[in-house]
Amino acid sequence: MITVGMNYHVIEGKQQDFEDKFAGVIDALNAADGHDSSTLWKDTADGASYLITSEWSDQEAFTAFIQSDSFRAVTNWGKEQILSGRPQHKIYKS
């Protein structure tokens, strides 16, 4: 089992768009092989900063998901319209 922390900072005023898109992304995550659960967290000190924690059976399952067309489509949309910087991902192995 691994936990992935995905840190995102969105353009000010785009927070609701990001949150709405995550609601759709969760469907893709739940359909992915090896995915167990994901949660979206919002920084109370910086309302444009988010963390998604995601539980996976193993690193290979997560890697397969982030290389999928559905993930690429979401990230391309985010880079062009929502994110103020490059996302940062960290894998925590248990």
Backbone as JSON, one array per atom type, in Angstrom:
{
  "sequence": "MITVGMNYHVIEGKQQDFEDKFAGVIDALNAADGHDSSTLWKDTADGASYLITSEWSDQEAFTAFIQSDSFRAVTNWGKEQILSGRPQHKIYKS",
  "N": [[0.85, -1.17, 0.0], [0.52, 2.23, -0.82], [0.65, 5.75, -0.16], [-0.2, 8.67, -1.83], [0.66, 11.99, -2.03], [-0.6, 14.81, -3.46], [0.09, 17.96, -4.35], [-1.37, 21.06, -5.03], [-1.59, 24.36, -6.35], [-3.87, 26.81, -7.05], [-5.02, 29.26, -9.45], [-5.95, 32.36, -8.14], [-9.35, 32.81, -7.38], [-10.19, 30.69, -8.9], [-10.78, 28.53, -7.37], [-13.29, 27.21, -6.88], [-13.79, 26.09, -9.4], [-11.68, 24.26, -9.53], [-12.32, 22.56, -7.37], [-14.81, 21.6, -8.26], [-14.0, 20.2, -10.55], [-12.44, 18.23, -9.39], [-14.42, 16.66, -8.25], [-15.35, 15.3, -10.48], [-13.02, 13.99, -11.26], [-12.67, 12.19, -9.24], [-14.35, 10.1, -9.9], [-12.97, 8.91, -12.03], [-10.66, 8.15, -10.67], [-11.75, 6.28, -8.84], [-12.43, 4.27, -10.59], [-10.04, 3.28, -11.37], [-7.65, 0.68, -11.52], [-6.31, -0.65, -8.59], [-6.66, 1.59, -7.04], [-7.66, 2.88, -3.91], [-8.75, 4.92, -2.14], [-9.42, 8.48, -2.12], [-8.89, 11.84, -1.02], [-9.75, 15.25, -0.95], [-8.11, 18.05, 0.29], [-8.16, 21.29, 1.72], [-6.16, 24.12, 2.23], [-6.35, 26.02, 5.1], [-5.04, 28.37, 5.64], [-4.29, 29.34, 3.2], [-6.37, 29.7, 0.83], [-6.19, 28.93, -1.83], [-4.61, 26.78, -2.06], [-4.17, 23.31, -2.25], [-4.34, 19.86, -1.25], [-4.31, 16.59, -2.34], [-4.84, 13.5, -1.06], [-4.14, 10.16, -1.72], [-4.81, 6.76, -1.77], [-3.24, 3.79, -2.75], [-2.84, 0.48, -4.11], [-0.27, -0.2, -4.87], [2.82, 1.24, -6.15], [3.02, 0.87, -8.89], [0.37, 0.73, -9.81], [-0.52, 3.35, -9.33], [1.26, 4.74, -11.02], [0.47, 3.74, -13.51], [-2.08, 4.89, -13.65], [-1.48, 7.7, -13.71], [-0.31, 7.83, -16.14], [-2.34, 7.48, -17.87], [-4.81, 8.26, -20.44], [-7.09, 9.61, -19.49], [-6.2, 10.86, -17.14], [-4.23, 12.52, -18.21], [-5.79, 14.26, -19.78], [-7.19, 15.7, -17.82], [-5.06, 16.91, -16.42], [-3.91, 18.48, -18.41], [-5.97, 20.33, -18.89], [-5.99, 21.56, -16.37], [-3.4, 22.71, -16.23], [-3.6, 24.65, -18.2], [-5.76, 26.29, -17.47], [-6.3, 26.48, -14.69], [-4.29, 26.0, -12.66], [-1.76, 27.69, -10.78], [0.85, 27.12, -10.67], [3.34, 24.52, -11.04], [2.23, 21.25, -10.25], [3.03, 19.27, -7.33], [4.03, 16.08, -6.49], [4.2, 13.47, -4.09], [5.28, 10.33, -3.0], [4.43, 8.13, -0.47], [5.53, 5.36, 1.1], [4.32, 2.46, 2.75]],
  "CA": [[0.0, 0.0, 0.0], [1.21, 3.51, -0.81], [-0.14, 6.97, -0.12], [0.36, 9.7, -2.69], [0.25, 13.36, -1.72], [-0.54, 15.64, -4.67], [-0.07, 19.35, -3.93], [-1.77, 21.96, -6.12], [-1.93, 25.75, -6.04], [-4.7, 27.26, -8.16], [-5.13, 30.7, -9.7], [-6.94, 32.99, -7.26], [-10.66, 32.91, -8.0], [-10.49, 29.43, -9.61], [-10.91, 27.46, -6.38], [-14.51, 26.42, -7.08], [-13.58, 25.3, -10.61], [-10.8, 23.14, -9.16], [-13.1, 21.65, -6.53], [-15.81, 20.95, -9.11], [-13.31, 19.25, -11.43], [-12.05, 17.09, -8.56], [-15.6, 15.8, -8.1], [-15.36, 14.43, -11.66], [-11.81, 13.19, -11.27], [-12.83, 11.1, -8.27], [-14.94, 8.97, -10.63], [-11.88, 8.24, -12.76], [-9.83, 7.49, -9.66], [-12.44, 5.11, -8.3], [-12.46, 3.23, -11.62], [-8.67, 2.86, -11.66], [-7.16, -0.52, -10.84], [-5.37, -0.42, -7.51], [-7.03, 2.78, -6.24], [-8.49, 2.57, -2.75], [-9.52, 6.09, -1.73], [-8.78, 9.78, -2.28], [-9.53, 12.93, -0.3], [-9.28, 16.59, -1.27], [-7.92, 18.88, 1.47], [-7.94, 22.7, 1.39], [-5.35, 24.82, 3.22], [-7.12, 27.1, 5.71], [-4.24, 29.59, 5.63], [-4.17, 29.76, 1.8], [-7.55, 29.07, 0.2], [-5.92, 28.5, -3.2], [-3.67, 25.67, -1.94], [-4.88, 22.06, -2.03], [-3.64, 18.59, -1.18], [-5.11, 15.39, -2.55], [-4.19, 12.27, -0.6], [-4.68, 9.06, -2.49], [-4.31, 5.45, -1.35], [-3.11, 2.85, -3.89], [-2.33, -0.84, -3.74], [1.17, -0.17, -5.09], [3.28, 2.36, -6.97], [2.76, 0.56, -10.29], [-1.02, 1.09, -10.1], [-0.56, 4.8, -9.41], [1.98, 5.14, -12.23], [-0.41, 3.43, -14.66], [-3.14, 5.89, -13.69], [-1.01, 9.02, -14.13], [0.07, 7.74, -17.55], [-3.56, 7.22, -18.65], [-5.37, 9.37, -21.21], [-8.04, 10.39, -18.69], [-5.42, 11.71, -16.25], [-3.59, 13.53, -19.06], [-6.8, 15.24, -20.17], [-7.45, 16.55, -16.65], [-3.89, 17.72, -16.1], [-3.75, 19.5, -19.45], [-6.97, 21.35, -18.59], [-5.54, 22.26, -15.19], [-2.23, 23.53, -16.54], [-3.98, 25.76, -19.07], [-6.84, 27.15, -17.0], [-6.59, 26.48, -13.25], [-3.15, 25.98, -11.75], [-0.85, 28.83, -10.8], [2.2, 26.58, -10.71], [3.48, 23.08, -11.31], [1.86, 20.41, -9.12], [4.09, 18.47, -6.74], [3.53, 14.8, -6.0], [5.14, 12.72, -3.25], [4.8, 8.97, -2.69], [4.77, 7.64, 0.87], [5.36, 3.9, 1.14], [4.11, 1.95, 4.12]],
  "C": [[0.89, 1.23, 0.0], [0.19, 4.64, -0.67], [0.57, 8.0, -0.99], [-0.21, 11.03, -2.24], [0.46, 14.21, -2.96], [-0.89, 17.07, -4.28], [-0.34, 20.24, -5.14], [-2.0, 23.36, -5.58], [-2.66, 26.29, -7.26], [-4.65, 28.78, -8.28], [-6.22, 31.25, -8.8], [-8.25, 33.2, -8.02], [-11.09, 31.65, -8.73], [-10.71, 28.26, -8.66], [-12.14, 26.6, -6.63], [-14.41, 25.56, -8.34], [-12.73, 24.07, -10.31], [-11.57, 22.11, -8.35], [-14.15, 20.9, -7.34], [-15.17, 19.89, -10.01], [-12.87, 18.02, -10.63], [-13.21, 16.13, -8.37], [-15.72, 14.85, -9.3], [-14.17, 13.5, -11.71], [-11.95, 12.0, -10.32], [-13.48, 9.88, -8.92], [-13.88, 8.19, -11.38], [-10.95, 7.52, -11.79], [-10.47, 6.21, -9.16], [-12.51, 3.96, -9.3], [-11.07, 2.65, -11.9], [-8.3, 1.61, -10.85], [-6.15, -0.12, -9.77], [-5.68, 0.79, -6.64], [-7.95, 2.37, -5.11], [-9.36, 3.76, -2.35], [-8.71, 7.36, -1.99], [-9.59, 10.83, -1.55], [-8.91, 14.24, -0.74], [-9.26, 17.41, 0.01], [-7.63, 20.31, 1.01], [-7.2, 23.36, 2.55], [-6.15, 25.99, 3.8], [-6.36, 28.42, 5.74], [-4.08, 30.17, 4.22], [-5.26, 29.04, 1.03], [-7.36, 28.64, -1.24], [-4.94, 27.32, -3.23], [-4.42, 24.4, -1.52], [-3.91, 20.89, -1.94], [-4.66, 17.49, -1.46], [-4.28, 14.23, -2.02], [-4.91, 11.11, -1.27], [-4.01, 7.76, -2.06], [-4.36, 4.48, -2.53], [-2.53, 1.53, -3.39], [-0.8, -0.89, -3.86], [1.53, 0.97, -6.04], [2.99, 2.12, -8.45], [1.33, 0.95, -10.69], [-1.16, 2.61, -10.22], [0.1, 5.28, -10.69], [1.14, 4.88, -13.47], [-1.52, 4.46, -14.78], [-2.63, 7.23, -14.21], [-0.49, 9.01, -15.57], [-1.14, 7.52, -18.46], [-4.03, 8.47, -19.39], [-6.31, 10.23, -20.38], [-7.3, 11.32, -17.74], [-4.76, 12.84, -17.04], [-4.57, 14.63, -19.45], [-7.08, 16.22, -19.03], [-6.26, 17.45, -16.37], [-3.65, 18.79, -17.15], [-4.72, 20.64, -19.23], [-6.5, 22.2, -17.4], [-4.38, 23.19, -15.47], [-2.62, 24.79, -17.31], [-4.91, 26.76, -18.39], [-6.95, 27.33, -15.49], [-5.36, 26.67, -12.37], [-2.25, 27.19, -11.91], [0.61, 28.39, -10.85], [2.18, 25.09, -10.98], [3.07, 22.28, -10.07], [3.07, 19.63, -8.6], [3.48, 17.23, -6.13], [4.61, 14.13, -5.17], [4.5, 11.38, -2.91], [5.35, 8.56, -1.33], [4.5, 6.14, 0.9], [5.18, 3.46, 2.57], [4.79, 0.63, 4.32]]
}
